[in-house]
Amino acid sequence: MMTDPIADLLTRIRNAYRTRKQSVDIPYSRLKSNILKIMKEHGFIQDYGSELVEGYATLRVRLRYGPEGERIMSHIQRVSKPGCRVYVNADEIPRPLNGMGIAILSTSSGIVGNMEAKRLRLGGEVLCEVW
């Protein structure tokens, strides 16, 4: 049993970028799928989809690189951890790298990016930051 599936998702993506892989497989969950949806909307990953691999539901994430093969994502970090949750009000929502990155939050309206949470005036748990 995995204690922190979000940290596992972020670590698999980080490790795949370091080894210059084109795609990475991650065990499926709806929470992970929602996080990947936000990362795709902001252009940090190329695409993702769910597949059945060896009888298990899996998310296949296609990583995105620049025209010269440079990484699009330079930083991906878990903020709220199982031992230390980080909650923010709508006025305290972080803007990573002065708005160049995104913070992904878990709110009462679901998983949203920092700009969407600010627009909806929603606070919540800061899951991770990406830039």
C-alpha positions, 0 to 999 in steps of 0.5 A: 500500500502506498502512503502518498500517491501524489508524491509517487506521481510527481517523483515518477514524472521527475525521474522520467524527465531526468532520464529523457523518457518520452512517456511514463506509466503511473498507476491510475487514480481519479485524483492523479488524472485530475492533477495531470489534466491541469498540468496538460492545460498549462502545457507542462505535459504533452498528453495523458490517457488511461490504459489497461496494462497487465490487467491494471488501470494505468495512466500513460503520461507523454512528457513534453520537451522543447524544440531542442530537447530541453525540458519544459518543466524544471521544478515539480514539488509536493507541498502538502504532505500526509504528515504536514498538510498545507491549507490556504485561504483564497487570499493566500493562494501561492503564485509560483515563480511570479505566475510563470508556474502553477500551484495545484489545489484541492478545493471544495469544487475539485482539483484546480489550478491556482488561477482558477481557484483565485477566480472562483475565490476558493481556498483549499489544500495546496497539493503541489507546485510546478514550473 
